Amino acid sequence: MLYDHQALRSQSRRGDCYDNAQAESLWSRLKTEVLELREWPVFADLADAQASVADYFDYYNHDRLHSSIDYQTPYHTHQQILQNTALNCPA
Protein backbone atom coordinates (compact mmCIF):
# COMPACT_ATOMS: atom_id res chain seq x y z
CA MET A 1 0.00 0.00 0.00
CA LEU A 2 2.85 2.42 0.79
CA TYR A 3 4.50 1.63 -2.54
CA ASP A 4 1.21 2.20 -4.40
CA HIS A 5 0.96 5.69 -2.87
CA GLN A 6 4.68 6.46 -3.29
CA ALA A 7 5.04 6.86 0.48
CA LEU A 8 8.01 5.98 2.64
CA ARG A 9 7.58 4.47 6.07
CA SER A 10 9.19 6.27 8.95
CA GLN A 11 11.85 4.34 10.76
CA SER A 12 15.16 4.97 12.43
CA ARG A 13 18.49 4.41 10.80
CA ARG A 14 20.07 1.08 11.60
CA GLY A 15 21.56 1.17 15.08
CA ASP A 16 19.97 4.50 16.04
CA CYS A 17 16.79 3.80 17.96
CA TYR A 18 16.47 7.46 19.03
CA ASP A 19 16.42 8.85 15.50
CA ASN A 20 12.74 9.78 15.67
CA ALA A 21 12.36 10.18 19.46
CA GLN A 22 11.64 13.92 19.51
CA ALA A 23 8.89 13.69 16.91
CA GLU A 24 7.38 10.66 18.64
CA SER A 25 7.42 12.52 21.96
CA LEU A 26 5.63 15.51 20.43
CA TRP A 27 2.89 13.34 18.90
CA SER A 28 2.52 11.45 22.17
CA ARG A 29 2.00 14.71 24.07
CA LEU A 30 -0.46 15.96 21.44
CA LYS A 31 -2.51 12.80 21.82
CA THR A 32 -2.58 12.85 25.62
CA GLU A 33 -2.93 16.61 26.14
CA VAL A 34 -5.43 17.36 23.37
CA LEU A 35 -7.04 14.40 21.67
CA GLU A 36 -7.84 12.27 24.72
CA LEU A 37 -9.54 15.23 26.43
CA ARG A 38 -12.08 15.71 23.64
CA GLU A 39 -15.40 13.97 23.16
CA TRP A 40 -16.10 11.91 20.04
CA PRO A 41 -16.03 13.07 17.29
CA VAL A 42 -12.74 14.70 18.14
CA PHE A 43 -12.88 17.29 15.36
CA ALA A 44 -15.83 18.78 13.52
CA ASP A 45 -13.98 18.77 10.20
CA LEU A 46 -10.52 19.01 8.65
CA ALA A 47 -10.28 22.77 9.27
CA ASP A 48 -11.04 22.20 12.98
CA ALA A 49 -8.35 19.50 13.15
CA GLN A 50 -5.78 21.72 11.44
CA ALA A 51 -6.57 24.69 13.70
CA SER A 52 -6.44 22.55 16.84
CA VAL A 53 -3.08 21.02 15.94
CA ALA A 54 -1.66 24.43 14.98
CA ASP A 55 -2.86 25.89 18.29
CA TYR A 56 -1.27 23.02 20.20
CA PHE A 57 2.05 23.41 18.36
CA ASP A 58 2.03 27.12 19.20
CA TYR A 59 1.37 26.31 22.86
CA TYR A 60 3.99 23.52 22.85
CA ASN A 61 6.71 25.79 21.45
CA HIS A 62 5.90 29.09 23.17
CA ASP A 63 4.17 28.35 26.50
CA ARG A 64 4.71 24.74 27.60
CA LEU A 65 7.70 24.31 29.90
CA HIS A 66 9.95 21.32 29.13
CA SER A 67 11.88 19.58 31.88
CA SER A 68 14.55 18.38 29.45
CA ILE A 69 15.58 22.00 28.72
CA ASP A 70 15.60 23.27 32.31
CA TYR A 71 11.87 24.13 32.38
CA GLN A 72 12.04 26.58 29.50
CA THR A 73 10.05 26.70 26.29
CA PRO A 74 11.57 25.41 23.05
CA TYR A 75 11.20 28.88 21.52
CA HIS A 76 13.11 30.53 24.38
CA THR A 77 15.85 27.89 24.25
CA HIS A 78 16.15 28.27 20.49
CA GLN A 79 16.48 32.05 20.81
CA GLN A 80 19.26 31.62 23.37
CA ILE A 81 21.12 29.26 21.07
CA LEU A 82 20.80 31.68 18.15
CA GLN A 83 22.06 34.57 20.28
CA ASN A 84 25.03 32.58 21.59
CA THR A 85 25.87 31.36 18.09
CA ALA A 86 25.67 34.88 16.64
CA LEU A 87 27.95 36.22 19.39
CA ASN A 88 30.53 33.52 18.76
CA CYS A 89 30.67 33.84 14.97
CA PRO A 90 33.05 36.28 13.33
CA ALA A 91 31.35 38.81 11.09
N, C-alpha and C positions, 0 to 999 in steps of 0.2 A: 504494500500500500504506500509506503514512503517513497519507493522508487517510482511508482506511478504518478505521484504528485511532485516529483523532483525535490523531495525534502530530505534533509540529513538529520539523523537522530543525534541527540545531544549526549555526549559521553566524554569522560575524562581521557586524557592522554594515557597511554600505557605507563603504569607505575606512579601516576599522580592522582590519587583519589580525592584530592582537595581542589582540583582544577575548577570545579563548578560550585564550590561550597558557598561563596558569597551570594550568588544568584539563587541557589536553593534556599538559603537562609531568608532572603528577602521574600520569596514566594511563600515560604512557610509562615512568616509573620503576617503577610497579607491575608492568608487563609484564616489564621487564628484570630487576628485583630479586626478583620472586616467581614469576611464572608460568613464565618460561623456565628456571628452576632445577628445576622439578618434572617428574616422569615422567608420561607419559600413562596413565590419565586424570588431569588436573590436580587435580580435586576429586572426592571420593567422592560428594557430593550437594550440594544447595543450601545446607544448613546449614553444611557444610564450607567452601563458597565464601564465604558471608557472614562466617563467623568469621575466615577467612584475610584477607579484605579489611579487616575491622574491625581486626584485629591489625596489619596493615600501616599503615593510617591512623594508628593510635595511635603506632607506631614513627616514622612519617614526621613527625608533628607534635611528638612529645615527645623523641625520641632522635636522629634523623638530623640531622646538621649540614648547613646549606645555605650554599654559597659566596656566593650572591647577597645574603645577610643577615649577612655577616661571620662565617660559620661558627658561627651560632647555630641553635637550633631555632625553628620557627615559633611554638610556644607561648611560648617565652621572649621572642621579639621582640614578640609580641602583648601580653604582660604589661607589657613596658616601655612600649609605646605607650599602653596603658590608664593606667598610672601617670602618665606625662607629661601625658596629656590631663586626668586628674583634678586634677593639681596646677595646671594652667593655667586651669581653669574656675572662675569665681566661684560660690560656694555660694548 
